[in-house]
Amino acid sequence: MVNVAIIGAGPYGLSLGAHLRAAGVKHRIFGEPMGAWKHAMPVGMLLKSHAWSSCLYDPDAQFTFEAFCAERGVAYHPSLTPLPVETFVAYGEAFQRRLVPDLSRKLLVSLAAAGDGFAATFDDGEVVEAARIVLAVGVHPFKHLPRELDGLSPEALSHSGDHGDLSRFEGRRVVVLGSGASAIDTAALLSERGASVSLVARAPALRFAAPATGARRSLLKRMARPDSGIGPGWMLWAYANAPWLFHALPGPLRRRIVRRTLGPLGGAVMKERVMGKLPLFLGWRVEQTQEIGGEVRLALRHRSGAQQTLAADHVIAATGYRPHLDRLSFLDPALRRRVRAVHGAPVLSSDFESSVPGLHFIGAASADSFGPVVRFVFGAVHPARRLTKVFAKEAHGGRARAQEQGSLAAPERG
């Protein structure tokens, strides 16, 4: 039996793997390095985050994104360097080869309780028994599709997270739904690849991040509105750097903050690639959809009450992700029933542990417990450091089971 099995090889899984390897904690890590970033994000997409806040984490902070760029001769500036998803994937793959070399490239198909631990079955038939499981599955399993789109066939409807290559839409009519970075990027890239694109959003206007200037702000301005890895301002700084304090808040307040913080926002450089370049239906919502003879018809209603119908060959819903345990198809039903959840999201202890001892969730699935930071690459440092301390202490006999330390997920307060 292995001490720890990490499921997922994105920024969170790889950062934890690098920390555990350096600490000498016996573990295994499974997945395709940066798989979702490589296959589920459009070629040419730019990350919204700055280069300085887009690092994976090793304990000595030696292989940062800046160090990667220096090795490859790639131009780098902490805030001015555009960060294409292809460059970020290359960085993550290099990080894996250097710091997480023992990765097993296989897919988890089933996870069940087994004795005092877990049995993880993979797509090649291997069954791995582990005392602890860390699920670092990212956002991809949690794609959200609005109910108004129910009934459309897979040929007519997809999620923005389904596409790496958009070239198949050249010459086709595509409607993109949403107002965030994913919707804006997808619409721009489709238009530039020869598709006839319309963007439909409930929001009355698209919002874009302010362009970075690279100029150093005065001390007074930095004190009044400090930078953080997820945005400027004291509240975001606190969310980014003190997730344990966030965890101490009452559950309903935490969930409200997560849902209201950092709403849809396009990258600064995308504004000129969208505005005036393609039809925007802002303030409109989809009321009904029909698929007739290979064509999709969308009945729209404006905030003013006006109505309109759009026709398209395909609809791409850039409508975000909503973590819910029921979407993790690999979870054995008996195990799923033991995981305490609120609105589908697991309730976690300060050690990222669920109500099932030994089962941990990190990344987007932990947002309701630890706040907005864990929806960003920047947040990967927190579970990497925390869980390494916990697992290393346990490996050396210093940590009793979770029941003795009271680290199990506590009842929701408030």
Secondary structure, 3 states (H helix, E strand, C coil): CEEEEEECCCHHHHHHHHHHHHHCCCEEEECCCCHHHHHCCCCCCECCCCHHHCCCCCCCCCCCHHHHHHHHCCCCCCCCCCCEHHHHHHHHHHHHHHHCCCCECCCEEEEEEECCEEEEEECCCCEEEEEEEEECCCCHHHECCCHHHCCCCCCCEEEHHHCCCCHHHCCCEEEEECCCHHHHHHHHHHHHCCCEEEEEECCCCCCECCCCCCCCCCHHHHHHCCCCCCCCCHHHHHHHHCHHHHHCCCHHHHHHHHHHCCCCCECHHHHHHHCCCCCEEECEEEEEEEEECCEEEEEEEECCCCEEEEEECEEEECCCECCCHHHCCCECHHHHHHCCEECCEECCCCCCECCCCCEEECHHHHHHHHCHHHHCHHHHHHHHHHHHHHHHHHHCCCCCCHHHHCCCCCCCCC
